[in-house]
């Protein structure tokens, strides 16, 4: 795994953790999930900064935000019992498809 890909994976995982903690914090009224938001987003931004050494900003941000959307939708479904209807699932598939096209076929995805 390239360093850039590893940093992007960590960026998405910590962002997903931070976003899930927002839901679990109940509007920041619970201490530990509220601290999880700060830690999750802090580490996510730090790993994003490391990924930017190897990947252009637009590509890194699109990957981070796109896979973050997909991950948090899955966390919402499996952890918080939030339903996904067919249009939502199709939209998430399109997000993944867009990221795959960008990484597989775009020459801007690498320095």
Secondary structure by P-SEA (a helix, b strand, c coil): ccaaaaaaaaaaaaaaaaaaaaaaaccccccaaaaaaaaaaaaaaaaaaaaaacccaaaaaaaaaaaaaaaaaaaaaccccccccaaaaaaaaaaaaaaaaaacccccccc
